C-alpha cells in the first residue's frame, strides 16, 4: 500500500502486505475517497485499510 505525506499527495513510502499501521483516528473524505492519518503523520487510502 502506498503511504502518502498528505491525502492525495505523493508517495512517502510503501507498506508491506500485512504490515500493521497505527491510526490517529483522524480522517478526511476527498472526492469520495476516505483517507486515514497514521501516527507518523502520513496518510493511507481507506479502501486499502482493514480494521481488526
C-alpha positions as CSV (number, residue, x, y, z in Angstrom):
1,X,0.0,0.0,0.0
2,X,1.3,3.5,-0.8
3,X,1.6,5.7,2.2
4,X,1.4,9.4,1.3
5,X,2.6,12.5,3.1
6,X,-0.8,14.1,2.7
7,X,-4.2,12.9,1.4
8,X,-3.9,12.6,-2.4
9,X,-0.3,13.6,-2.1
10,X,2.9,12.0,-3.3
11,X,4.0,8.6,-2.1
12,X,6.2,8.8,1.1
13,X,6.8,5.0,1.4
14,X,5.3,1.6,0.6
15,X,3.9,-0.5,3.4
16,X,4.3,-4.3,3.0
17,X,1.3,-6.6,2.8
18,X,0.0,-7.5,6.2
19,X,2.0,-4.7,7.9
20,X,0.2,-3.1,10.9
21,X,-0.3,0.6,10.6
22,X,-1.4,2.7,13.6
23,X,-4.1,5.3,13.0
24,X,-4.7,8.6,14.9
25,X,-8.5,8.4,14.4
26,X,-8.4,11.4,12.1
27,X,-9.7,11.0,8.6
28,X,-10.6,13.1,5.6
29,X,-13.0,12.5,2.7
30,X,-11.7,13.9,-0.5
31,X,-13.5,13.4,-3.9
32,X,-15.4,10.4,-2.5
33,X,-12.2,8.7,-1.1
34,X,-11.6,8.3,2.6
35,X,-8.0,8.9,3.9
36,X,-6.8,7.9,7.3
37,X,-4.0,9.7,9.2
38,X,-1.2,7.5,10.6
39,X,0.5,8.2,13.9
40,X,3.7,9.1,11.9
41,X,1.8,11.9,10.2
42,X,1.4,10.3,6.8
43,X,-1.9,9.1,5.2
44,X,-3.4,5.8,3.9
45,X,-6.2,5.5,1.4
46,X,-9.2,4.0,3.1
47,X,-10.0,1.3,0.5
48,X,-6.7,-0.4,1.5
49,X,-7.2,-0.2,5.3
50,X,-8.6,-3.2,7.1
51,X,-9.7,-2.8,10.7
52,X,-9.2,-5.7,13.1
